[in-house]
Amino acid sequence: MPNLGQTKTRLLAMGAVITAGTLVSGAVGGLVAGLAGNILANDLGDLAKRLGEDKDILSDRELSQSVWQAIALVIEWVAEQNHYPLHKDILKRLAKSTLAEPPLDVQLDTSVEIEETQLPALFSTKAEEFQAVRVLDLETWKDIVDWLCNLHHLSIPELRNHLAEKLYAMFPSALREVLKEDAAKGGQAFAAMQLLLLGNITAALKQSNSQNTEIVKQLEEQQRTLEKVAAMQIRRLPVPDDFQWIIKDKTDGFVGRVFVFQEISQFFQRQLKGYFIIEADPGMGKSSILAEFVRRNDCIVYFNQRNEGITSAEQFLRSVCTQLIETYQLNYEKEIRPENTCNSNFLSKLLNEVSAKLKRSEKLVIAVDALDEVDLTSQSPGANVLYLPSVLPDKVYFIVTKRPLPPDQLPLQVRDKQLFDLMQYPADNEKDVEAYIRQRINRVAEWIKSRGATEEELVSTLVKKSERNFMYLRYVFDDIENGKYSDLKIQDLPSDLQDYYYKHWERMGMNAQPKPLFKIKIVYILSESPQPIPFEEIVEILIANDQQEKEVGLRVQEVLDEWSQFLREEEKYQQTFYSLYHSSFRDFLRNEKTVKRAGITLQGIIKMMTQS
């Protein structure tokens, strides 16, 4: 039976010390990210033997499985790239088999050593250091591919080298993604390992000479801190169904933002209560930051979504008040009465009751996204947006996000507040943008190579062109991966988010002569719909607007497919509903220049929709 070998015993001691230092330094701001991403166990089976002679450490089945899940993830990715279409099915079978029946009792003969100098990189929070780590050499990965194929009775000799190369380059990142997902569910496979390692090294030092007394004291203190923070940071409350997809979507590929979470943590320490207001331009990652905070922490959750028609004060109060009643078992009916959704009185009453129930070390946090997307006509003139209380009781905090808007456009007169302007941290934002680019760059390696360029050229180009905008990067990487920039050089990529939207507009032929009014109308119907609109309704609007009924449905679907990257698609009530993914694209469509180029009027589109 093949064998992947053992690493040096000193990894146990050094790994535990680095683990403790990394996690404690991030404490409240990023424990789960630390658990999931900053510490990397490097084995393919029996992790206990790779970390030392103590066979109880890391013998947990779930942690062993996570290694094979990471291997399966890389194999699945290779299949999805479709570079080998004739072997796509067999690769998917191999990934599925590896995931379904992980070989947990692997013994390995090949010696693989991790040098002491590699350890800081293995545990680093810096993407460029972490991604430079290679857990096993290429030849060992080739042996693993052979062995997996034999184990599952599959044969892909022509893919052996390619698959091994991808595993060699991508396994650390894949394992990190698996452990992030595990941490999101409570961190059973990894969080326990952290504390177990710390406990074992503390016990080992106690048994050694007295010179380690001070180290033991520090580790014991760190262990107590870890236990407290771990209990605080692993989310136990369920996310309301309406917002689960947002959390998943917004935290997919999440990187960095440590400086924001640290500031939030310091705000909690400085203030007995209050509003922490995150402000930034569209696409800078406000919603992702809030979603990641929600994923890590027990808090009340609410996401305003203009594109989904979730924009009213009544909707907000119903959701938040219901969550408060259920979470803190308050003596009220879960069905919120209409009179309790027309001002802040009932919400304030609930907040005061929760505050009185909280223990000294506890706090209530309510996370609310996109205040700028609220329909202010849904509430009384002059009131705070969403009827947010001006004064909060002790131990109650709101974390909210918004675009920069003047007070007359977004009323929010509150006490005990801190405005955190994300735009005022260019160096930190640029560092996180670079980390995001490096996280995704492996997927576009062939595209870079085909242009005679290097990864570093793409990194530096995208850092500059993105203007630190994550929405831009997400769209550009998706397009590269989907083959939409096969005719462009790196320097010809869109220069910013608005330029990206315009170039996509051009690429879809929207500026052609004669004007493709059929396509233009569909995009603007989606833009002007106040809530997700079903496919059938789009068809009916176009038919009522003198379109010939024949094949309208087919043509509508073709247009929706062309613009799919900007749309959210949802199945409900046995229908498919569509809405714009991000409000910045709606802003682009409503821009005077865009409307003029389109050859339509917004009033005309709205009239067309109301007459159907």
SVG drawing of the C-alpha trace seen along z (x, -y; Angstrom):
<svg xmlns="http://www.w3.org/2000/svg" viewBox="-52 -67 67 69">
<polyline fill="none" stroke="black" stroke-width="0.4" points="0.0,0.0 1.4,-3.5 2.6,-5.8 2.9,-9.6 5.4,-9.7 5.9,-11.6 7.1,-15.1 9.4,-16.1 8.2,-15.7 9.0,-19.4 6.0,-20.4 3.7,-19.5 5.4,-21.9 6.1,-24.7 2.7,-24.3 0.9,-24.7 2.8,-27.8 2.2,-29.4 -1.4,-28.4 -1.9,-30.1 -0.2,-33.2 -2.1,-33.5 -5.5,-33.0 -5.0,-35.1 -3.7,-38.1 -6.9,-37.9 -9.1,-37.1 -12.6,-38.6 -11.9,-39.9 -11.1,-36.7 -11.1,-33.4 -13.1,-31.4 -11.1,-32.7 -8.0,-31.7 -9.4,-28.3 -10.3,-27.8 -7.5,-29.5 -4.4,-30.4 -3.4,-27.0 -2.8,-24.2 -2.5,-20.6 -0.5,-18.8 -1.3,-15.2 -3.3,-12.9 -4.7,-10.4 -3.2,-9.9 -2.7,-13.5 -1.7,-12.3 1.5,-10.8 2.5,-13.9 2.2,-16.1 4.1,-13.8 4.1,-10.5 1.0,-11.2 -1.6,-9.2 -4.5,-10.8 -3.8,-14.2 -5.7,-14.8 -7.1,-11.2 -10.5,-12.7 -12.3,-11.2 -13.8,-14.5 -10.4,-16.2 -9.0,-13.3 -12.0,-13.4 -11.4,-17.1 -8.1,-16.3 -9.7,-13.9 -12.5,-16.5 -9.9,-18.9 -8.4,-16.4 -11.9,-15.7 -12.5,-19.5 -9.4,-19.9 -10.4,-16.9 -13.9,-18.3 -12.4,-21.7 -10.2,-20.0 -13.4,-18.3 -15.3,-21.5 -12.6,-23.3 -13.5,-21.0 -9.9,-20.9 -10.4,-17.2 -14.1,-16.9 -13.8,-13.2 -12.7,-12.5 -15.0,-14.9 -17.4,-12.1 -14.6,-9.9 -13.0,-12.8 -16.3,-13.6 -16.7,-9.9 -13.2,-10.0 -14.0,-13.1 -17.3,-11.7 -15.7,-8.3 -12.9,-10.1 -15.5,-12.2 -17.9,-9.4 -15.4,-6.9 -12.3,-8.6 -9.3,-6.2 -8.9,-7.1 -6.3,-4.5 -3.6,-5.3 -0.1,-4.4 2.7,-6.0 6.3,-5.0 7.5,-8.2 9.3,-10.6 8.1,-14.2 9.7,-16.7 8.5,-20.2 11.4,-22.5 11.3,-24.8 11.5,-27.7 8.2,-26.7 6.2,-26.8 5.5,-30.5 4.3,-30.4 2.0,-27.4 0.4,-29.3 0.5,-32.7 -2.5,-35.0 -0.8,-36.5 -2.1,-34.9 1.2,-35.2 3.0,-33.3 0.3,-30.7 -0.2,-29.9 3.6,-29.5 3.5,-26.4 3.7,-23.0 2.7,-20.3 4.0,-17.3 6.3,-17.1 5.0,-16.5 6.1,-12.9 4.3,-12.0 1.1,-13.6 1.5,-11.4 1.7,-8.4 -1.4,-9.5 -3.3,-9.9 -2.3,-6.4 -3.3,-5.0 -6.7,-6.7 -7.5,-5.5 -6.5,-1.9 -8.5,-2.1 -11.7,-3.2 -11.0,-1.0 -10.6,-3.9 -8.0,-4.6 -6.9,-8.0 -3.1,-7.6 -3.2,-10.6 -4.4,-12.9 -2.1,-11.7 0.5,-14.4 -2.0,-17.2 -4.1,-16.2 -1.0,-15.8 0.2,-19.3 -3.1,-20.8 -3.1,-19.0 0.5,-20.1 -0.5,-23.7 -4.0,-23.9 -4.2,-21.5 -3.4,-24.0 -6.0,-26.4 -8.6,-23.6 -8.0,-22.4 -8.4,-25.9 -11.8,-26.2 -12.9,-22.8 -11.9,-24.0 -13.6,-27.3 -16.8,-25.5 -16.3,-23.3 -15.8,-26.3 -19.0,-27.8 -20.8,-24.8 -19.2,-25.0 -15.6,-24.0 -15.9,-20.4 -13.0,-19.2 -10.6,-22.0 -11.5,-24.1 -11.2,-21.2 -7.8,-20.4 -6.6,-23.9 -7.4,-23.6 -6.2,-20.0 -2.9,-20.9 -2.5,-23.8 -3.4,-21.6 -1.0,-18.9 2.0,-21.2 1.2,-22.9 1.1,-19.5 4.4,-18.5 6.1,-21.7 4.9,-21.2 6.7,-17.8 9.9,-19.3 12.4,-21.5 11.5,-24.6 12.9,-26.9 9.6,-26.6 7.5,-27.9 6.8,-31.3 6.0,-29.7 3.5,-27.4 1.8,-30.3 1.5,-32.2 0.1,-29.1 -2.4,-28.5 -3.6,-32.1 -3.9,-31.8 -5.8,-28.6 -8.4,-30.2 -8.6,-33.1 -9.1,-30.7 -11.9,-28.9 -13.8,-32.1 -13.4,-33.5 -14.2,-30.2 -17.5,-30.0 -18.2,-33.6 -17.2,-33.2 -18.9,-30.0 -22.3,-30.9 -25.1,-28.7 -28.2,-30.7 -29.8,-29.8 -29.8,-32.5 -33.4,-33.3 -34.2,-31.5 -34.5,-34.7 -30.9,-35.5 -29.1,-32.2 -28.3,-32.5 -26.8,-35.9 -24.5,-34.7 -23.3,-31.8 -22.9,-34.0 -21.2,-36.9 -18.7,-34.9 -17.7,-32.6 -14.0,-33.3 -13.9,-35.8 -10.4,-37.1 -8.9,-39.5 -10.8,-42.5 -9.1,-41.9 -8.7,-45.6 -12.5,-46.0 -13.2,-43.2 -10.5,-44.5 -12.2,-47.9 -15.6,-46.4 -14.0,-44.5 -12.4,-47.7 -15.8,-49.5 -17.4,-46.8 -14.7,-47.2 -14.9,-51.0 -18.6,-51.5 -21.4,-50.1 -23.8,-50.3 -24.1,-52.0 -24.0,-52.0 -21.0,-50.9 -21.6,-52.3 -19.6,-50.9 -19.7,-53.3 -18.2,-52.8 -18.9,-53.1 -20.7,-50.2 -18.6,-47.1 -16.1,-47.7 -17.3,-44.7 -19.6,-46.2 -22.2,-43.4 -19.5,-40.7 -18.0,-42.1 -21.3,-42.1 -22.1,-38.6 -18.8,-37.3 -19.4,-38.9 -22.9,-37.2 -21.3,-33.8 -18.9,-34.0 -21.1,-35.5 -24.5,-35.0 -26.4,-38.1 -29.8,-39.2 -29.6,-39.5 -31.3,-41.7 -30.3,-42.4 -32.2,-45.1 -32.3,-44.0 -33.7,-46.5 -33.4,-44.0 -35.5,-41.5 -38.1,-44.0 -37.1,-43.8 -36.8,-47.6 -39.5,-48.6 -39.4,-49.5 -42.4,-47.1 -40.4,-44.2 -37.4,-45.1 -39.4,-45.4 -41.3,-42.1 -38.1,-40.2 -36.0,-41.7 -38.7,-41.7 -39.6,-38.1 -35.9,-37.1 -35.6,-38.8 -38.7,-37.2 -37.6,-33.7 -33.9,-34.0 -34.5,-35.5 -37.8,-33.7 -39.7,-36.9 -43.3,-36.7 -44.9,-38.0 -46.6,-36.4 -44.2,-35.7 -46.7,-37.3 -45.9,-41.0 -49.0,-43.2 -49.4,-46.0 -49.4,-48.7 -45.9,-47.5 -44.4,-48.1 -45.2,-51.8 -42.6,-53.3 -39.7,-52.3 -41.7,-51.8 -42.1,-48.0 -38.5,-47.4 -37.2,-49.7 -39.3,-47.8 -37.9,-44.5 -34.3,-45.8 -34.8,-47.0 -36.1,-43.6 -33.3,-41.8 -30.7,-44.2 -32.2,-43.4 -31.8,-39.7 -28.2,-39.8 -25.4,-38.8 -22.6,-41.2 -20.3,-39.7 -23.0,-39.3 -24.2,-41.6 -26.9,-41.8 -25.7,-42.6 -28.0,-43.4 -26.4,-43.4 -28.3,-45.4 -27.0,-45.7 -27.6,-48.4 -29.5,-51.2 -29.3,-53.1 -31.5,-50.6 -34.5,-51.3 -37.6,-52.8 -38.1,-55.9 -41.6,-56.3 -42.5,-53.2 -42.1,-55.1 -43.1,-58.4 -41.2,-61.5 -38.4,-62.6 -38.0,-59.3 -34.7,-57.5 -34.3,-55.0 -36.1,-51.7 -37.2,-53.5 -33.9,-52.7 -33.9,-53.9 -32.0,-57.0 -30.8,-55.7 -30.0,-52.1 -30.0,-50.4 -26.7,-49.1 -25.1,-46.0 -27.1,-46.5 -25.2,-47.2 -26.1,-47.7 -23.6,-47.1 -25.0,-48.7 -23.7,-49.4 -24.5,-52.1 -23.3,-54.1 -22.0,-57.7 -25.2,-59.7 -26.2,-63.1 -28.5,-63.1 -31.5,-64.4 -31.3,-61.3 -30.6,-58.9 -31.9,-60.1 -29.9,-58.4 -29.8,-60.6 -28.4,-58.3 -26.2,-58.6 -23.2,-56.5 -22.1,-55.9 -18.8,-55.4 -18.6,-56.0 -16.1,-53.6 -15.3,-54.9 -13.9,-52.0 -12.6,-54.3 -10.1,-55.8 -8.1,-52.6 -6.5,-52.3 -3.5,-50.3 -5.6,-47.7 -8.1,-47.5 -5.4,-47.1 -3.8,-44.3 -7.1,-42.4 -7.7,-43.0 -4.3,-41.4 -5.1,-38.5 -8.4,-37.9 -6.6,-38.0 -4.0,-35.5 -6.7,-33.3 -8.3,-33.0 -5.3,-33.3 -4.7,-29.5 -7.9,-29.1 -6.8,-31.3 -3.2,-30.1 -3.7,-28.9 -5.2,-32.2 -2.2,-34.0 0.2,-31.6 -1.5,-31.9 -0.8,-35.7 2.9,-35.2 2.4,-36.9 3.2,-36.1 0.9,-35.8 2.6,-38.9 1.7,-40.9 -2.0,-40.0 -1.8,-40.7 -0.3,-44.2 -2.7,-45.0 -5.8,-44.0 -4.8,-45.7 -4.5,-49.0 -7.6,-48.5 -9.9,-47.4 -9.4,-50.5 -9.8,-48.2 -13.3,-47.2 -14.2,-43.6 -17.3,-43.5 -15.1,-44.4 -12.7,-41.6 -15.5,-39.0 -16.9,-39.9 -13.5,-39.9 -12.4,-36.6 -15.7,-35.0 -15.4,-36.2 -11.8,-35.0 -12.7,-31.6 -15.7,-31.4 -13.6,-32.2 -15.1,-35.6 -11.8,-37.4 -10.1,-35.0 -9.3,-37.9 -8.0,-40.4 -4.5,-41.0 -4.1,-41.7 -3.6,-45.4 -6.9,-45.6 -9.1,-44.4 -11.7,-46.9 -10.2,-49.8 -12.8,-49.9 -16.3,-48.7 -18.2,-51.2 -15.9,-50.5 -16.5,-46.8 -20.3,-47.3 -19.9,-49.4 -17.6,-46.9 -20.0,-44.1 -22.8,-46.3 -20.8,-46.6 -19.9,-43.0 -23.5,-42.0 -24.1,-44.2 -26.3,-46.7 -24.8,-49.6 -25.3,-48.0 -27.3,-49.7 -30.2,-49.2 -30.7,-49.1 -31.4,-45.6 -34.5,-46.9 -35.8,-43.5 -32.6,-42.8 -32.5,-46.3 -36.1,-46.1 -35.5,-42.9 -32.5,-44.3 -34.5,-47.4 -37.5,-45.4 -35.3,-43.7 -33.8,-47.0 -37.1,-48.7 -38.9,-45.8 -39.3,-46.6 -39.0,-42.9 -37.9,-39.6 -40.0,-39.1 -41.0,-35.7 -39.9,-34.6 -43.5,-34.3 -44.2,-37.9 -41.3,-39.2 -42.7,-37.3 -46.2,-38.7 -44.9,-42.3 -43.1,-41.9 -46.0,-40.3 -48.3,-43.1 -45.8,-45.6 -46.5,-44.4 -43.9,-41.7 -44.8,-38.7 -45.8,-35.9 -43.9,-33.3 -40.7,-32.2 -40.7,-35.1 -40.1,-32.8 -37.0,-31.2 -35.6,-34.7 -36.1,-35.9 -34.3,-32.9 -31.4,-33.5 -31.0,-37.1 -31.3,-36.1 -28.5,-33.6 -26.3,-36.3 -26.7,-38.5 -26.8,-35.6 -23.7,-36.9 -25.6,-40.0 -28.8,-38.2 -30.0,-36.2 -32.2,-33.2 -34.6,-31.7 -37.2,-28.9 -40.4,-29.4 -44.1,-28.8 -43.1,-26.5 -41.8,-29.6 -38.3,-31.0 -37.8,-34.5 -35.1,-36.9 -33.6,-40.0 -30.4,-42.1 -27.6,-40.8 -26.0,-44.1 -27.4,-47.6 -24.3,-49.1 -25.4,-47.5 -28.8,-49.1 -27.1,-52.4 -25.2,-51.9 -28.4,-51.2 -30.1,-54.3 -27.1,-56.5 -28.2,-59.2 -25.5,-58.2 -26.5,-54.6 -30.1,-55.4 -29.3,-57.6 -27.2,-55.0 -30.0,-52.5 -32.4,-54.6 -35.2,-54.2 -36.7,-56.2 -37.2,-54.8 -40.7,-56.3 -41.4,-54.3 -40.2,-51.0 -42.3,-51.6 -45.4,-52.4 -44.8,-49.2 -44.6,-47.2 -47.8,-48.6 -49.8,-48.1 -49.1,-44.4"/>
</svg>
